[in-house]
């Protein structure tokens, strides 16, 4: 865990709290919850209110929509299956996902859907984990024929202000199987689709729902009692509305209500790309387990090699710059504006220093104003959760300032 035995300075934590309070007091973010930990020291800030017009305060156990910050957690289910030799990294997925067998590939990623060539090889488990299966949400070419087909055929729908699979898993796979690949398997990093396919893979291999397997093998052993793909009725009062502020006026528009909203009932599709709801403490337990090489409270959740595969760069050099260009064009990537470099399994891995965070830091951000990363060199975890989508710059600025002040708060 590197130099992780030291903690934070009192002055640094005060500054962190002051900077976050300033964002809330600006009136642009109703509230937030932040957790920072290093070694044995954990510090939490719960600032502001759950509703933009006041009322109940934010609390440490407030539940947030994690959006794409789901990805680093959901990928653990596949790693459990790899550890148990129930699947293998370079197995073709055709056996469990016949909808993805015998693919045709576009001759040009932005070209007509009928100009294709055969796939040079099958899609593998590794391709899904690294988001290089050949299909993804390409925000660098939102008007391309393939992106149009993804929405026209109902593979993804716009829900809660971000993109989620529309139908139940078997129908979703059928629709996905009608699309050609955008690139040959293993050739390019493309966002999101691989994470959602992994959830279907886990369900078909195990005969359980994706959530049931995650709960049994990851959530319950880690004590993640408030993490799942919806918020049950007896906890719904802990879920704030999701806001999408008007970029011109700053007026708060509710993108997703708590009671009666999308997260108040089980979804048709349990999305490994963006469907989890959780708390700072649940996510802290997960990222601390990764820093502890796969163990929690003396119990092994993942093997040490599995964690190392997840949390170190898996992309070859020629794909790194191209991945970063795509990442910059994803609206909700705020922390470092895409300056990560690498990608492991389900998460970004920093391969160069582009801001205050060092090489080796791993984690991801979410379009609902969430961020969670761990830093193995300093034994550090940082999590900031808001309920304001990153379609406006306010959550993005708060996240950037959170990481800047967090790294200054380290007391070495």
Phi, psi and omega in degrees: 000013175067225184266036191282007183277343179272164187245227183239155173277147178299320180295321180295319178292324176299316180296318177304311179298319180296318180295318179293321178297324179299321179295320179289317182293342176294342182086000183266342177231120183298318183191171180200161172229130180234142174229132174231139178218150177206124184059236181268358186261129176231135182228133182235138172241124172240112191233139174084199187235162181284335179245148185294338182257024175101209180089219188297134180286155168298143179229165180302328182263015174299138182262133182239153171284119188276345181048226186290349174291354169300322193306310182297331181279314185297330182293343180297330181299317179295324181293325175300316180293326176293316179302324184270005180059029174276338169220167179229151186305317185257018170293133166299144182274359186305324183301319182262334184234070183298340178298339182257010178281154173051056183286148164261148184236134178301138175291327172228133185301331180257014185267182181298148184291342182263003177258090187229169172222161182293149173297139183283340178201165178291160171285136181247169176302319178302319180300320179294316184294328181264005182059037178240030180288347179106355177232141177186177177272107185259095182283356173281345180220063187294341182258009181292156179303321183291322177293322176299318181294324179302320181274321181296325180272005174071027175290316175235147174234154178277111184224133178061021179085003172217175191267126178226151176301140185278302187266184177289164193303316183294318178292323178298316179295322178300314180296318179299323181291348176277352185263142168287158172287152178276330179217163176297146178306135178084356189273324186219144169283125177226142196280138156084315189299318180302322180295322178287323177296324179302323179298320178292318178302311181301316181297318182286325178291320187267340186074011176245163171293156179304315181295318181298319180291316177301317182296314184292320190258341183235302187296307184294315177300331180268358183072025181276073190283345182249019182251131178183183183267004166201170181253116183294162187303324183283359176238358190296337179288351177264000179258118177283162171297154171265127182254146171236086184298144175295124185297334180275308188267340185078001181296137183277119174252133179283115178276330178206119178286164176281285178292127181082357180276183185297331184266006179270359182215155180299135180282159174294328183233123178275101193273113173289346178275336185189022191258353187282151167245144184196184181233167179297322183290322177297314180292326176299316179301319182293310183290328175295322176301318178297318178295331179270024172061032173101004181248156178211120178056036180082358180252137179272125178263314178227152176290155177302315178298326178298316179296319180296322176296317182296321196253013172235157186298133180246358183266139175292160188306320185292343180267346188293311182296321180294322177297318181295320177301317179293319182298322180297334183269357174277118189306322190270005178271104187254313188298106182080006180049042178090002185278077177242317187092277192266178179215131176263236172249107177078008182201158175283150175226126183285123180252356172207163183267111180248350177203212186288339183277142185273168171303139178101343177297140182224151179152204182194170180243167180227149184292353176264014178086044180236151176208139179209120180220155172234152183232104185293332182293325182253003181060037191246141170234136174229133180222127174231124182239128174233174177239033181238116185299153184276017172289343171247159188281355191292313177295323179298318179293319179298319180294316178300315180292327177301311182290323179298313182286327179298315181290333174287336184281350180295133183252094178249000000 
